[in-house]
Amino acid sequence: MTYNECKKGLGSDKKFYVKSRFAVCDGASFVQEWLQNGRPAGASMFNVLL
């Protein structure tokens, strides 16, 4: 399974995508908020596809 097949199969609302019994992918998005002196100073986001 390619990266694009996994990404398209997951869409925006599926927890995992099963192409066959040998090809399954899962994904998650993470948002991290950065604080400085207890106040928001920025944010970063990353996606993980397995």
ModelCIF file with pLDDT and N, C-alpha, C, O atoms, coordinates in Angstrom:
data_MODEL
#
_entry.id   MODEL 
#
_entity.id                         1 
_entity.type                       polymer 
_entity.pdbx_number_of_molecules   1 
#
_entity_poly.entity_id                      1 
_entity_poly.type                           'polypeptide(L)' 
_entity_poly.nstd_linkage                   no 
_entity_poly.nstd_monomer                   no 
_entity_poly.pdbx_seq_one_letter_code       MTYNECKKGLGSDKKFYVKSRFAVCDGASFVQEWLQNGRPAGASMFNVLL 
_entity_poly.pdbx_seq_one_letter_code_can   MTYNECKKGLGSDKKFYVKSRFAVCDGASFVQEWLQNGRPAGASMFNVLL 
_entity_poly.pdbx_strand_id                 A 
#
loop_
_entity_poly_seq.entity_id 
_entity_poly_seq.num 
_entity_poly_seq.mon_id 
_entity_poly_seq.hetero 
1 1  MET n 
1 2  THR n 
1 3  TYR n 
1 4  ASN n 
1 5  GLU n 
1 6  CYS n 
1 7  LYS n 
1 8  LYS n 
1 9  GLY n 
1 10 LEU n 
1 11 GLY n 
1 12 SER n 
1 13 ASP n 
1 14 LYS n 
1 15 LYS n 
1 16 PHE n 
1 17 TYR n 
1 18 VAL n 
1 19 LYS n 
1 20 SER n 
1 21 ARG n 
1 22 PHE n 
1 23 ALA n 
1 24 VAL n 
1 25 CYS n 
1 26 ASP n 
1 27 GLY n 
1 28 ALA n 
1 29 SER n 
1 30 PHE n 
1 31 VAL n 
1 32 GLN n 
1 33 GLU n 
1 34 TRP n 
1 35 LEU n 
1 36 GLN n 
1 37 ASN n 
1 38 GLY n 
1 39 ARG n 
1 40 PRO n 
1 41 ALA n 
1 42 GLY n 
1 43 ALA n 
1 44 SER n 
1 45 MET n 
1 46 PHE n 
1 47 ASN n 
1 48 VAL n 
1 49 LEU n 
1 50 LEU n 
#
_struct_asym.id          A 
_struct_asym.entity_id   1 
#
loop_
_ma_qa_metric.id 
_ma_qa_metric.mode 
_ma_qa_metric.name 
_ma_qa_metric.software_group_id 
_ma_qa_metric.type 
1 global pLDDT . pLDDT 
2 local  pLDDT . pLDDT 
#
_ma_qa_metric_global.metric_id      1 
_ma_qa_metric_global.metric_value   90.70 
_ma_qa_metric_global.model_id       1 
_ma_qa_metric_global.ordinal_id     1 
#
loop_
_ma_qa_metric_local.label_asym_id 
_ma_qa_metric_local.label_comp_id 
_ma_qa_metric_local.label_seq_id 
_ma_qa_metric_local.metric_id 
_ma_qa_metric_local.metric_value 
_ma_qa_metric_local.model_id 
_ma_qa_metric_local.ordinal_id 
A MET 1  2 90.00 1 1  
A THR 2  2 91.00 1 2  
A TYR 3  2 89.00 1 3  
A ASN 4  2 90.00 1 4  
A GLU 5  2 90.00 1 5  
A CYS 6  2 90.00 1 6  
A LYS 7  2 87.00 1 7  
A LYS 8  2 89.00 1 8  
A GLY 9  2 89.00 1 9  
A LEU 10 2 87.00 1 10 
A GLY 11 2 81.00 1 11 
A SER 12 2 74.00 1 12 
A ASP 13 2 81.00 1 13 
A LYS 14 2 83.00 1 14 
A LYS 15 2 85.00 1 15 
A PHE 16 2 88.00 1 16 
A TYR 17 2 92.00 1 17 
A VAL 18 2 93.00 1 18 
A LYS 19 2 92.00 1 19 
A SER 20 2 93.00 1 20 
A ARG 21 2 92.00 1 21 
A PHE 22 2 94.00 1 22 
A ALA 23 2 94.00 1 23 
A VAL 24 2 94.00 1 24 
A CYS 25 2 94.00 1 25 
A ASP 26 2 93.00 1 26 
A GLY 27 2 89.00 1 27 
A ALA 28 2 88.00 1 28 
A SER 29 2 88.00 1 29 
A PHE 30 2 94.00 1 30 
A VAL 31 2 95.00 1 31 
A GLN 32 2 95.00 1 32 
A GLU 33 2 95.00 1 33 
A TRP 34 2 95.00 1 34 
A LEU 35 2 95.00 1 35 
A GLN 36 2 94.00 1 36 
A ASN 37 2 93.00 1 37 
A GLY 38 2 91.00 1 38 
A ARG 39 2 93.00 1 39 
A PRO 40 2 92.00 1 40 
A ALA 41 2 95.00 1 41 
A GLY 42 2 96.00 1 42 
A ALA 43 2 96.00 1 43 
A SER 44 2 97.00 1 44 
A MET 45 2 95.00 1 45 
A PHE 46 2 93.00 1 46 
A ASN 47 2 88.00 1 47 
A VAL 48 2 89.00 1 48 
A LEU 49 2 87.00 1 49 
A LEU 50 2 87.00 1 50 
#
loop_
_atom_site.group_PDB 
_atom_site.id 
_atom_site.type_symbol 
_atom_site.label_atom_id 
_atom_site.label_alt_id 
_atom_site.label_comp_id 
_atom_site.label_asym_id 
_atom_site.label_entity_id 
_atom_site.label_seq_id 
_atom_site.pdbx_PDB_ins_code 
_atom_site.Cartn_x 
_atom_site.Cartn_y 
_atom_site.Cartn_z 
_atom_site.occupancy 
_atom_site.B_iso_or_equiv 
_atom_site.pdbx_formal_charge 
_atom_site.auth_seq_id 
_atom_site.auth_comp_id 
_atom_site.auth_asym_id 
_atom_site.auth_atom_id 
_atom_site.pdbx_PDB_model_num 
ATOM 1   N N  . MET A 1 1  ? 0.847   -1.162 0.000  1.00 90.00 ? 1  MET A N  1 
ATOM 2   C CA . MET A 1 1  ? 0.000   0.000  0.000  1.00 90.00 ? 1  MET A CA 1 
ATOM 3   C C  . MET A 1 1  ? 0.899   1.232  0.000  1.00 90.00 ? 1  MET A C  1 
ATOM 4   O O  . MET A 1 1  ? 1.895   1.289  0.721  1.00 90.00 ? 1  MET A O  1 
ATOM 5   N N  . THR A 1 2  ? 0.539   2.201  -0.805 1.00 91.00 ? 2  THR A N  1 
ATOM 6   C CA . THR A 1 2  ? 1.319   3.435  -0.852 1.00 91.00 ? 2  THR A CA 1 
ATOM 7   C C  . THR A 1 2  ? 0.801   4.439  0.171  1.00 91.00 ? 2  THR A C  1 
ATOM 8   O O  . THR A 1 2  ? -0.282  4.280  0.735  1.00 91.00 ? 2  THR A O  1 
ATOM 9   N N  . TYR A 1 3  ? 1.597   5.465  0.392  1.00 89.00 ? 3  TYR A N  1 
ATOM 10  C CA . TYR A 1 3  ? 1.210   6.548  1.298  1.00 89.00 ? 3  TYR A CA 1 
ATOM 11  C C  . TYR A 1 3  ? -0.101  7.183  0.835  1.00 89.00 ? 3  TYR A C  1 
ATOM 12  O O  . TYR A 1 3  ? -0.999  7.415  1.645  1.00 89.00 ? 3  TYR A O  1 
ATOM 13  N N  . ASN A 1 4  ? -0.213  7.463  -0.464 1.00 90.00 ? 4  ASN A N  1 
ATOM 14  C CA . ASN A 1 4  ? -1.419  8.118  -0.992 1.00 90.00 ? 4  ASN A CA 1 
ATOM 15  C C  . ASN A 1 4  ? -2.652  7.229  -0.878 1.00 90.00 ? 4  ASN A C  1 
ATOM 16  O O  . ASN A 1 4  ? -3.743  7.735  -0.615 1.00 90.00 ? 4  ASN A O  1 
ATOM 17  N N  . GLU A 1 5  ? -2.507  5.911  -1.069 1.00 90.00 ? 5  GLU A N  1 
ATOM 18  C CA . GLU A 1 5  ? -3.635  5.000  -0.895 1.00 90.00 ? 5  GLU A CA 1 
ATOM 19  C C  . GLU A 1 5  ? -4.125  5.021  0.549  1.00 90.00 ? 5  GLU A C  1 
ATOM 20  O O  . GLU A 1 5  ? -5.329  5.046  0.807  1.00 90.00 ? 5  GLU A O  1 
ATOM 21  N N  . CYS A 1 6  ? -3.178  5.009  1.486  1.00 90.00 ? 6  CYS A N  1 
ATOM 22  C CA . CYS A 1 6  ? -3.532  5.050  2.906  1.00 90.00 ? 6  CYS A CA 1 
ATOM 23  C C  . CYS A 1 6  ? -4.242  6.355  3.239  1.00 90.00 ? 6  CYS A C  1 
ATOM 24  O O  . CYS A 1 6  ? -5.292  6.349  3.881  1.00 90.00 ? 6  CYS A O  1 
ATOM 25  N N  . LYS A 1 7  ? -3.671  7.467  2.804  1.00 87.00 ? 7  LYS A N  1 
ATOM 26  C CA . LYS A 1 7  ? -4.243  8.783  3.091  1.00 87.00 ? 7  LYS A CA 1 
ATOM 27  C C  . LYS A 1 7  ? -5.652  8.913  2.515  1.00 87.00 ? 7  LYS A C  1 
ATOM 28  O O  . LYS A 1 7  ? -6.556  9.416  3.182  1.00 87.00 ? 7  LYS A O  1 
ATOM 29  N N  . LYS A 1 8  ? -5.836  8.458  1.274  1.00 89.00 ? 8  LYS A N  1 
ATOM 30  C CA . LYS A 1 8  ? -7.151  8.524  0.641  1.00 89.00 ? 8  LYS A CA 1 
ATOM 31  C C  . LYS A 1 8  ? -8.140  7.588  1.334  1.00 89.00 ? 8  LYS A C  1 
ATOM 32  O O  . LYS A 1 8  ? -9.302  7.949  1.520  1.00 89.00 ? 8  LYS A O  1 
ATOM 33  N N  . GLY A 1 9  ? -7.698  6.397  1.718  1.00 89.00 ? 9  GLY A N  1 
ATOM 34  C CA . GLY A 1 9  ? -8.561  5.428  2.391  1.00 89.00 ? 9  GLY A CA 1 
ATOM 35  C C  . GLY A 1 9  ? -9.017  5.891  3.761  1.00 89.00 ? 9  GLY A C  1 
ATOM 36  O O  . GLY A 1 9  ? -10.145 5.618  4.170  1.00 89.00 ? 9  GLY A O  1 
ATOM 37  N N  . LEU A 1 10 ? -8.135  6.598  4.478  1.00 87.00 ? 10 LEU A N  1 
ATOM 38  C CA . LEU A 1 10 ? -8.508  7.090  5.806  1.00 87.00 ? 10 LEU A CA 1 
ATOM 39  C C  . LEU A 1 10 ? -9.482  8.250  5.709  1.00 87.00 ? 10 LEU A C  1 
ATOM 40  O O  . LEU A 1 10 ? -10.372 8.378  6.551  1.00 87.00 ? 10 LEU A O  1 
ATOM 41  N N  . GLY A 1 11 ? -9.333  9.095  4.701  1.00 81.00 ? 11 GLY A N  1 
ATOM 42  C CA . GLY A 1 11 ? -10.207 10.260 4.592  1.00 81.00 ? 11 GLY A CA 1 
ATOM 43  C C  . GLY A 1 11 ? -10.041 11.155 5.796  1.00 81.00 ? 11 GLY A C  1 
ATOM 44  O O  . GLY A 1 11 ? -8.917  11.375 6.246  1.00 81.00 ? 11 GLY A O  1 
ATOM 45  N N  . SER A 1 12 ? -11.129 11.676 6.330  1.00 74.00 ? 12 SER A N  1 
ATOM 46  C CA . SER A 1 12 ? -11.050 12.566 7.487  1.00 74.00 ? 12 SER A CA 1 
ATOM 47  C C  . SER A 1 12 ? -11.756 12.007 8.716  1.00 74.00 ? 12 SER A C  1 
ATOM 48  O O  . SER A 1 12 ? -11.710 12.617 9.784  1.00 74.00 ? 12 SER A O  1 
ATOM 49  N N  . ASP A 1 13 ? -12.411 10.849 8.579  1.00 81.00 ? 13 ASP A N  1 
ATOM 50  C CA . ASP A 1 13 ? -13.196 10.361 9.711  1.00 81.00 ? 13 ASP A CA 1 
ATOM 51  C C  . ASP A 1 13 ? -12.971 8.888  10.069 1.00 81.00 ? 13 ASP A C  1 
ATOM 52  O O  . ASP A 1 13 ? -13.579 8.400  11.021 1.00 81.00 ? 13 ASP A O  1 
ATOM 53  N N  . LYS A 1 14 ? -12.125 8.176  9.343  1.00 83.00 ? 14 LYS A N  1 
ATOM 54  C CA . LYS A 1 14 ? -11.918 6.759  9.638  1.00 83.00 ? 14 LYS A CA 1 
ATOM 55  C C  . LYS A 1 14 ? -10.711 6.549  10.533 1.00 83.00 ? 14 LYS A C  1 
ATOM 56  O O  . LYS A 1 14 ? -9.696  7.231  10.386 1.00 83.00 ? 14 LYS A O  1 
ATOM 57  N N  . LYS A 1 15 ? -10.819 5.604  11.464 1.00 85.00 ? 15 LYS A N  1 
ATOM 58  C CA . LYS A 1 15 ? -9.719  5.296  12.380 1.00 85.00 ? 15 LYS A CA 1 
ATOM 59  C C  . LYS A 1 15 ? -8.650  4.458  11.697 1.00 85.00 ? 15 LYS A C  1 
ATOM 60  O O  . LYS A 1 15 ? -7.463  4.630  11.975 1.00 85.00 ? 15 LYS A O  1 
ATOM 61  N N  . PHE A 1 16 ? -9.054  3.545  10.799 1.00 88.00 ? 16 PHE A N  1 
ATOM 62  C CA . PHE A 1 16 ? -8.096  2.741  10.065 1.00 88.00 ? 16 PHE A CA 1 
ATOM 63  C C  . PHE A 1 16 ? -8.697  2.346  8.720  1.00 88.00 ? 16 PHE A C  1 
ATOM 64  O O  . PHE A 1 16 ? -9.910  2.415  8.526  1.00 88.00 ? 16 PHE A O  1 
ATOM 65  N N  . TYR A 1 17 ? -7.832  1.931  7.794  1.00 92.00 ? 17 TYR A N  1 
ATOM 66  C CA . TYR A 1 17 ? -8.239  1.547  6.449  1.00 92.00 ? 17 TYR A CA 1 
ATOM 67  C C  . TYR A 1 17 ? -7.690  0.161  6.159  1.00 92.00 ? 17 TYR A C  1 
ATOM 68  O O  . TYR A 1 17 ? -6.497  -0.092 6.331  1.00 92.00 ? 17 TYR A O  1 
ATOM 69  N N  . VAL A 1 18 ? -8.567  -0.741 5.715  1.00 93.00 ? 18 VAL A N  1 
ATOM 70  C CA . VAL A 1 18 ? -8.169  -2.102 5.383  1.00 93.00 ? 18 VAL A CA 1 
ATOM 71  C C  . VAL A 1 18 ? -8.286  -2.269 3.876  1.00 93.00 ? 18 VAL A C  1 
ATOM 72  O O  . VAL A 1 18 ? -9.383  -2.223 3.318  1.00 93.00 ? 18 VAL A O  1 
ATOM 73  N N  . LYS A 1 19 ? -7.145  -2.463 3.222  1.00 92.00 ? 19 LYS A N  1 
ATOM 74  C CA . LYS A 1 19 ? -7.131  -2.704 1.778  1.00 92.00 ? 19 LYS A CA 1 
ATOM 75  C C  . LYS A 1 19 ? -7.277  -4.202 1.507  1.00 92.00 ? 19 LYS A C  1 
ATOM 76  O O  . LYS A 1 19 ? -8.005  -4.607 0.600  1.00 92.00 ? 19 LYS A O  1 
ATOM 77  N N  . SER A 1 20 ? -6.588  -5.008 2.289  1.00 93.00 ? 20 SER A N  1 
ATOM 78  C CA . SER A 1 20 ? -6.681  -6.459 2.200  1.00 93.00 ? 20 SER A CA 1 
ATOM 79  C C  . SER A 1 20 ? -6.259  -7.017 3.556  1.00 93.00 ? 20 SER A C  1 
ATOM 80  O O  . SER A 1 20 ? -5.956  -6.254 4.474  1.00 93.00 ? 20 SER A O  1 
ATOM 81  N N  . ARG A 1 21 ? -6.239  -8.321 3.686  1.00 92.00 ? 21 ARG A N  1 
ATOM 82  C CA . ARG A 1 21 ? -5.833  -8.884 4.976  1.00 92.00 ? 21 ARG A CA 1 
ATOM 83  C C  . ARG A 1 21 ? -4.349  -8.684 5.246  1.00 92.00 ? 21 ARG A C  1 
ATOM 84  O O  . ARG A 1 21 ? -3.890  -8.895 6.369  1.00 92.00 ? 21 ARG A O  1 
ATOM 85  N N  . PHE A 1 22 ? -3.588  -8.276 4.222  1.00 94.00 ? 22 PHE A N  1 
ATOM 86  C CA . PHE A 1 22 ? -2.160  -8.036 4.378  1.00 94.00 ? 22 PHE A CA 1 
ATOM 87  C C  . PHE A 1 22 ? -1.803  -6.554 4.410  1.00 94.00 ? 22 PHE A C  1 
ATOM 88  O O  . PHE A 1 22 ? -0.676  -6.199 4.755  1.00 94.00 ? 22 PHE A O  1 
ATOM 89  N N  . ALA A 1 23 ? -2.746  -5.687 4.056  1.00 94.00 ? 23 ALA A N  1 
ATOM 90  C CA . ALA A 1 23 ? -2.460  -4.255 3.959  1.00 94.00 ? 23 ALA A CA 1 
ATOM 91  C C  . ALA A 1 23 ? -3.484  -3.456 4.751  1.00 94.00 ? 23 ALA A C  1 
ATOM 92  O O  . ALA A 1 23 ? -4.632  -3.304 4.335  1.00 94.00 ? 23 ALA A O  1 
ATOM 93  N N  . VAL A 1 24 ? -3.050  -2.950 5.894  1.00 94.00 ? 24 VAL A N  1 
ATOM 94  C CA . VAL A 1 24 ? -3.896  -2.141 6.777  1.00 94.00 ? 24 VAL A CA 1 
ATOM 95  C C  . VAL A 1 24 ? -3.093  -0.922 7.189  1.00 94.00 ? 24 VAL A C  1 
ATOM 96  O O  . VAL A 1 24 ? -1.898  -1.037 7.459  1.00 94.00 ? 24 VAL A O  1 
ATOM 97  N N  . CYS A 1 25 ? -3.726  0.251  7.244  1.00 94.00 ? 25 CYS A N  1 
ATOM 98  C CA . CYS A 1 25 ? -3.020  1.430  7.736  1.00 94.00 ? 25 CYS A CA 1 
ATOM 99  C C  . CYS A 1 25 ? -3.868  2.152  8.771  1.00 94.00 ? 25 CYS A C  1 
ATOM 100 O O  . CYS A 1 25 ? -5.090  2.013  8.819  1.00 94.00 ? 25 CYS A O  1 
ATOM 101 N N  . ASP A 1 26 ? -3.188  2.914  9.583  1.00 93.00 ? 26 ASP A N  1 
ATOM 102 C CA . ASP A 1 26 ? -3.797  3.655  10.678 1.00 93.00 ? 26 ASP A CA 1 
ATOM 103 C C  . ASP A 1 26 ? -3.157  5.033  10.691 1.00 93.00 ? 26 ASP A C  1 
ATOM 104 O O  . ASP A 1 26 ? -2.016  5.190  10.257 1.00 93.00 ? 26 ASP A O  1 
ATOM 105 N N  . GLY A 1 27 ? -3.867  6.018  11.176 1.00 89.00 ? 27 GLY A N  1 
ATOM 106 C CA . GLY A 1 27 ? -3.306  7.355  11.219 1.00 89.00 ? 27 GLY A CA 1 
ATOM 107 C C  . GLY A 1 27 ? -3.811  8.151  12.414 1.00 89.00 ? 27 GLY A C  1 
ATOM 108 O O  . GLY A 1 27 ? -4.856  7.852  12.992 1.00 89.00 ? 27 GLY A O  1 
ATOM 109 N N  . ALA A 1 28 ? -3.040  9.170  12.764 1.00 88.00 ? 28 ALA A N  1 
ATOM 110 C CA . ALA A 1 28 ? -3.409  10.050 13.868 1.00 88.00 ? 28 ALA A CA 1 
ATOM 111 C C  . ALA A 1 28 ? -2.812  11.431 13.628 1.00 88.00 ? 28 ALA A C  1 
ATOM 112 O O  . ALA A 1 28 ? -1.753  11.562 13.014 1.00 88.00 ? 28 ALA A O  1 
ATOM 113 N N  . SER A 1 29 ? -3.493  12.446 14.115 1.00 88.00 ? 29 SER A N  1 
ATOM 114 C CA . SER A 1 29 ? -2.992  13.819 14.045 1.00 88.00 ? 29 SER A CA 1 
ATOM 115 C C  . SER A 1 29 ? -2.777  14.331 15.460 1.00 88.00 ? 29 SER A C  1 
ATOM 116 O O  . SER A 1 29 ? -3.566  14.050 16.362 1.00 88.00 ? 29 SER A O  1 
ATOM 117 N N  . PHE A 1 30 ? -1.701  15.084 15.643 1.00 94.00 ? 30 PHE A N  1 
ATOM 118 C CA . PHE A 1 30 ? -1.360  15.605 16.958 1.00 94.00 ? 30 PHE A CA 1 
ATOM 119 C C  . PHE A 1 30 ? -1.137  17.108 16.868 1.00 94.00 ? 30 PHE A C  1 
ATOM 120 O O  . PHE A 1 30 ? -0.516  17.591 15.922 1.00 94.00 ? 30 PHE A O  1 
ATOM 121 N N  . VAL A 1 31 ? -1.640  17.844 17.846 1.00 95.00 ? 31 VAL A N  1 
ATOM 122 C CA . VAL A 1 31 ? -1.411  19.285 17.947 1.00 95.00 ? 31 VAL A CA 1 
ATOM 123 C C  . VAL A 1 31 ? -0.750  19.544 19.294 1.00 95.00 ? 31 VAL A C  1 
ATOM 124 O O  . VAL A 1 31 ? -1.230  19.100 20.337 1.00 95.00 ? 31 VAL A O  1 
ATOM 125 N N  . GLN A 1 32 ? 0.348   20.263 19.251 1.00 95.00 ? 32 GLN A N  1 
ATOM 126 C CA . GLN A 1 32 ? 1.111   20.574 20.456 1.00 95.00 ? 32 GLN A CA 1 
ATOM 127 C C  . GLN A 1 32 ? 1.086   22.084 20.656 1.00 95.00 ? 32 GLN A C  1 
ATOM 128 O O  . GLN A 1 32 ? 1.409   22.839 19.739 1.00 95.00 ? 32 GLN A O  1 
ATOM 129 N N  . GLU A 1 33 ? 0.709   22.518 21.837 1.00 95.00 ? 33 GLU A N  1 
ATOM 130 C CA . GLU A 1 33 ? 0.698   23.952 22.140 1.00 95.00 ? 33 GLU A CA 1 
ATOM 131 C C  . GLU A 1 33 ? 1.908   24.277 23.005 1.00 95.00 ? 33 GLU A C  1 
ATOM 132 O O  . GLU A 1 33 ? 2.160   23.625 24.018 1.00 95.00 ? 33 GLU A O  1 
ATOM 133 N N  . TRP A 1 34 ? 2.650   25.295 22.587 1.00 95.00 ? 34 TRP A N  1 
ATOM 134 C CA . TRP A 1 34 ? 3.856   25.703 23.296 1.00 95.00 ? 34 TRP A CA 1 
ATOM 135 C C  . TRP A 1 34 ? 3.535   26.864 24.220 1.00 95.00 ? 34 TRP A C  1 
ATOM 136 O O  . TRP A 1 34 ? 2.907   27.842 23.815 1.00 95.00 ? 34 TRP A O  1 
ATOM 137 N N  . LEU A 1 35 ? 3.974   26.746 25.471 1.00 95.00 ? 35 LEU A N  1 
ATOM 138 C CA . LEU A 1 35 ? 3.724   27.779 26.471 1.00 95.00 ? 35 LEU A CA 1 
ATOM 139 C C  . LEU A 1 35 ? 5.033   28.430 26.888 1.00 95.00 ? 35 LEU A C  1 
ATOM 140 O O  . LEU A 1 35 ? 6.075   27.777 26.960 1.00 95.00 ? 35 LEU A O  1 
ATOM 141 N N  . GLN A 1 36 ? 4.963   29.725 27.161 1.00 94.00 ? 36 GLN A N  1 
ATOM 142 C CA . GLN A 1 36 ? 6.099   30.454 27.698 1.00 94.00 ? 36 GLN A CA 1 
ATOM 143 C C  . GLN A 1 36 ? 5.566   31.306 28.841 1.00 94.00 ? 36 GLN A C  1 
ATOM 144 O O  . GLN A 1 36 ? 4.716   32.171 28.632 1.00 94.00 ? 36 GLN A O  1 
ATOM 145 N N  . ASN A 1 37 ? 6.062   31.063 30.039 1.00 93.00 ? 37 ASN A N  1 
ATOM 146 C CA . ASN A 1 37 ? 5.568   31.728 31.250 1.00 93.00 ? 37 ASN A CA 1 
ATOM 147 C C  . ASN A 1 37 ? 4.074   31.503 31.433 1.00 93.00 ? 37 ASN A C  1 
ATOM 148 O O  . ASN A 1 37 ? 3.358   32.397 31.883 1.00 93.00 ? 37 ASN A O  1 
ATOM 149 N N  . GLY A 1 38 ? 3.604   30.310 31.086 1.00 91.00 ? 38 GLY A N  1 
ATOM 150 C CA . GLY A 1 38 ? 2.205   29.960 31.273 1.00 91.00 ? 38 GLY A CA 1 
ATOM 151 C C  . GLY A 1 38 ? 1.264   30.518 30.220 1.00 91.00 ? 38 GLY A C  1 
ATOM 152 O O  . GLY A 1 38 ? 0.052   30.331 30.325 1.00 91.00 ? 38 GLY A O  1 
ATOM 153 N N  . ARG A 1 39 ? 1.787   31.198 29.208 1.00 93.00 ? 39 ARG A N  1 
ATOM 154 C CA . ARG A 1 39 ? 0.947   31.781 28.163 1.00 93.00 ? 39 ARG A CA 1 
ATOM 155 C C  . ARG A 1 39 ? 1.260   31.117 26.823 1.00 93.00 ? 39 ARG A C  1 
ATOM 156 O O  . ARG A 1 39 ? 2.407   30.746 26.572 1.00 93.00 ? 39 ARG A O  1 
ATOM 157 N N  . PRO A 1 40 ? 0.253   30.963 25.960 1.00 92.00 ? 40 PRO A N  1 
ATOM 158 C CA . PRO A 1 40 ? 0.505   30.349 24.650 1.00 92.00 ? 40 PRO A CA 1 
ATOM 159 C C  . PRO A 1 40 ? 1.542   31.143 23.856 1.00 92.00 ? 40 PRO A C  1 
ATOM 160 O O  . PRO A 1 40 ? 1.440   32.363 23.727 1.00 92.00 ? 40 PRO A O  1 
ATOM 161 N N  . ALA A 1 41 ? 2.547   30.427 23.323 1.00 95.00 ? 41 ALA A N  1 
ATOM 162 C CA . ALA A 1 41 ? 3.592   31.067 22.535 1.00 95.00 ? 41 ALA A CA 1 
ATOM 163 C C  . ALA A 1 41 ? 3.638   30.535 21.104 1.00 95.00 ? 41 ALA A C  1 
ATOM 164 O O  . ALA A 1 41 ? 4.352   31.080 20.262 1.00 95.00 ? 41 ALA A O  1 
ATOM 165 N N  . GLY A 1 42 ? 2.885   29.481 20.827 1.00 96.00 ? 42 GLY A N  1 
ATOM 166 C CA . GLY A 1 42 ? 2.858   28.905 19.489 1.00 96.00 ? 42 GLY A CA 1 
ATOM 167 C C  . GLY A 1 42 ? 2.286   27.514 19.518 1.00 96.00 ? 42 GLY A C  1 
ATOM 168 O O  . GLY A 1 42 ? 1.938   26.982 20.572 1.00 96.00 ? 42 GLY A O  1 
ATOM 169 N N  . ALA A 1 43 ? 2.194   26.932 18.333 1.00 96.00 ? 43 ALA A N  1 
ATOM 170 C CA . ALA A 1 43 ? 1.650   25.586 18.215 1.00 96.00 ? 43 ALA A CA 1 
ATOM 171 C C  . ALA A 1 43 ? 2.307   24.877 17.040 1.00 96.00 ? 43 ALA A C  1 
ATOM 172 O O  . ALA A 1 43 ? 2.763   25.514 16.091 1.00 96.00 ? 43 ALA A O  1 
ATOM 173 N N  . SER A 1 44 ? 2.349   23.557 17.116 1.00 97.00 ? 44 SER A N  1 
ATOM 174 C CA . SER A 1 44 ? 2.836   22.760 16.002 1.00 97.00 ? 44 SER A CA 1 
ATOM 175 C C  . SER A 1 44 ? 1.920   21.563 15.851 1.00 97.00 ? 44 SER A C  1 
ATOM 176 O O  . SER A 1 44 ? 1.253   21.149 16.798 1.00 97.00 ? 44 SER A O  1 
ATOM 177 N N  . MET A 1 45 ? 1.896   21.009 14.634 1.00 95.00 ? 45 MET A N  1 
ATOM 178 C CA . MET A 1 45 ? 1.022   19.881 14.351 1.00 95.00 ? 45 MET A CA 1 
ATOM 179 C C  . MET A 1 45 ? 1.781   18.879 13.499 1.00 95.00 ? 45 MET A C  1 
ATOM 180 O O  . MET A 1 45 ? 2.596   19.265 12.661 1.00 95.00 ? 45 MET A O  1 
ATOM 181 N N  . PHE A 1 46 ? 1.518   17.590 13.708 1.00 93.00 ? 46 PHE A N  1 
ATOM 182 C CA . PHE A 1 46 ? 2.088   16.574 12.842 1.00 93.00 ? 46 PHE A CA 1 
ATOM 183 C C  . PHE A 1 46 ? 1.128   15.406 12.708 1.00 93.00 ? 46 PHE A C  1 
ATOM 184 O O  . PHE A 1 46 ? 0.326   15.137 13.603 1.00 93.00 ? 46 PHE A O  1 
ATOM 185 N N  . ASN A 1 47 ? 1.221   14.714 11.577 1.00 88.00 ? 47 ASN A N  1 
ATOM 186 C CA . ASN A 1 47 ? 0.402   13.557 11.272 1.00 88.00 ? 47 ASN A CA 1 
ATOM 187 C C  . ASN A 1 47 ? 1.289   12.318 11.226 1.00 88.00 ? 47 ASN A C  1 
ATOM 188 O O  . ASN A 1 47 ? 2.446   12.384 10.809 1.00 88.00 ? 47 ASN A O  1 
ATOM 189 N N  . VAL A 1 48 ? 0.736   11.192 11.657 1.00 89.00 ? 48 VAL A N  1 
ATOM 190 C CA . VAL A 1 48 ? 1.456   9.930  11.619 1.00 89.00 ? 48 VAL A CA 1 
ATOM 191 C C  . VAL A 1 48 ? 0.595   8.920  10.866 1.00 89.00 ? 48 VAL A C  1 
ATOM 192 O O  . VAL A 1 48 ? -0.583  8.752  11.181 1.00 89.00 ? 48 VAL A O  1 
ATOM 193 N N  . LEU A 1 49 ? 1.174   8.253  9.880  1.00 87.00 ? 49 LEU A N  1 
ATOM 194 C CA . LEU A 1 49 ? 0.512   7.173  9.166  1.00 87.00 ? 49 LEU A CA 1 
ATOM 195 C C  . LEU A 1 49 ? 1.334   5.906  9.354  1.00 87.00 ? 49 LEU A C  1 
ATOM 196 O O  . LEU A 1 49 ? 2.545   5.908  9.131  1.00 87.00 ? 49 LEU A O  1 
ATOM 197 N N  . LEU A 1 50 ? 0.687   4.836  9.759  1.00 87.00 ? 50 LEU A N  1 
ATOM 198 C CA . LEU A 1 50 ? 1.364   3.552  9.953  1.00 87.00 ? 50 LEU A CA 1 
ATOM 199 C C  . LEU A 1 50 ? 0.760   2.511  9.041  1.00 87.00 ? 50 LEU A C  1 
ATOM 200 O O  . LEU A 1 50 ? 1.190   1.357  9.051  1.00 87.00 ? 50 LEU A O  1 
#
